[in-house]
Amino acid sequence: MTEAARVQPATGELCLPLADDLLRGADAIAEFVFGSAKHRRKIYYYTSDAKIRMPHFRIGNVVCARKSTLLAWIKQQEGIR
């Protein structure tokens, strides 16, 4: 096991560091979801005004999201038709 991966004491499950899963800022989220930071305005729309909102949280005024949460949300959206 590497130093980067940790085992939670109660469960024994492998737990990756939060930093590897965290996207900080609309540019980083847009790069992850759309492949380009130029789509950052879409991130602001999807986190505030869209009918179905993208999962996110804020640290101060900075929009943040977890990669794993976004992937699960996208997978869920694919099932809704």
MODA-V520778 format. One record per residue. N is the residue number from 0. RES is the residue in one small letter. PSI is psi in radians with two decimals (none if undefined). D_CENTER is the distance of its C-alpha to the mean C-alpha in Angstrom with 2 decimals. Layout:
# MODA-V520778
n=N res=RES psi=PSI d_center=D_CENTER
n=N res=RES psi=PSI d_center=D_CENTER
This chain:
# MODA-V520778
n=0 res=m psi=2.38 d_center=25.07
n=1 res=t psi=2.91 d_center=23.62
n=2 res=e psi=-0.54 d_center=23.10
n=3 res=a psi=-0.56 d_center=19.36
n=4 res=a psi=2.40 d_center=19.15
n=5 res=r psi=2.70 d_center=20.43
n=6 res=v psi=2.26 d_center=21.97
n=7 res=q psi=2.32 d_center=21.57
n=8 res=p psi=-0.73 d_center=25.18
n=9 res=a psi=-0.62 d_center=25.46
n=10 res=t psi=-0.44 d_center=23.94
n=11 res=g psi=0.12 d_center=24.34
n=12 res=e psi=2.59 d_center=20.97
n=13 res=l psi=2.30 d_center=19.28
n=14 res=c psi=2.05 d_center=16.36
n=15 res=l psi=2.63 d_center=14.37
n=16 res=p psi=2.50 d_center=13.95
n=17 res=l psi=-0.60 d_center=10.94
n=18 res=a psi=-0.55 d_center=11.22
n=19 res=d psi=-0.36 d_center=10.54
n=20 res=d psi=-0.16 d_center=7.07
n=21 res=l psi=2.32 d_center=6.23
n=22 res=l psi=2.14 d_center=5.77
n=23 res=r psi=2.01 d_center=8.71
n=24 res=g psi=2.63 d_center=10.37
n=25 res=a psi=-0.59 d_center=10.58
n=26 res=d psi=-0.78 d_center=12.13
n=27 res=a psi=-0.70 d_center=9.47
n=28 res=i psi=-0.75 d_center=6.93
n=29 res=a psi=-0.69 d_center=10.21
n=30 res=e psi=-0.73 d_center=11.21
n=31 res=f psi=-0.79 d_center=8.46
n=32 res=v psi=-0.80 d_center=8.96
n=33 res=f psi=-0.19 d_center=12.59
n=34 res=g psi=0.04 d_center=13.90
n=35 res=s psi=2.41 d_center=15.26
n=36 res=a psi=-0.25 d_center=14.67
n=37 res=k psi=-0.20 d_center=17.55
n=38 res=h psi=0.39 d_center=15.49
n=39 res=r psi=-0.50 d_center=13.90
n=40 res=r psi=-0.56 d_center=16.16
n=41 res=k psi=-0.63 d_center=14.58
n=42 res=i psi=-0.77 d_center=11.29
n=43 res=y psi=-0.69 d_center=13.66
n=44 res=y psi=-0.86 d_center=15.42
n=45 res=y psi=-0.34 d_center=12.68
n=46 res=t psi=-0.10 d_center=11.58
n=47 res=s psi=-0.82 d_center=15.29
n=48 res=d psi=-0.23 d_center=17.97
n=49 res=a psi=2.67 d_center=16.90
n=50 res=k psi=-0.80 d_center=18.61
n=51 res=i psi=1.94 d_center=15.54
n=52 res=r psi=2.50 d_center=12.72
n=53 res=m psi=2.38 d_center=9.05
n=54 res=p psi=2.31 d_center=7.35
n=55 res=h psi=3.04 d_center=6.81
n=56 res=f psi=2.93 d_center=9.17
n=57 res=r psi=2.45 d_center=11.59
n=58 res=i psi=1.75 d_center=13.37
n=59 res=g psi=-2.16 d_center=16.61
n=60 res=n psi=0.06 d_center=16.23
n=61 res=v psi=2.19 d_center=13.09
n=62 res=v psi=2.29 d_center=9.99
n=63 res=c psi=2.75 d_center=6.92
n=64 res=a psi=2.78 d_center=3.35
n=65 res=r psi=2.36 d_center=2.67
n=66 res=k psi=-0.80 d_center=3.43
n=67 res=s psi=-0.67 d_center=5.93
n=68 res=t psi=-0.72 d_center=5.22
n=69 res=l psi=-0.73 d_center=4.50
n=70 res=l psi=-0.71 d_center=7.40
n=71 res=a psi=-0.68 d_center=9.31
n=72 res=w psi=-0.76 d_center=9.24
n=73 res=i psi=-0.75 d_center=10.49
n=74 res=k psi=-0.73 d_center=12.94
n=75 res=q psi=-0.72 d_center=14.14
n=76 res=q psi=-0.57 d_center=14.76
n=77 res=e psi=-0.51 d_center=16.80
n=78 res=g psi=-0.33 d_center=19.00
n=79 res=i psi=2.13 d_center=19.84
n=80 res=r psi=none d_center=22.69
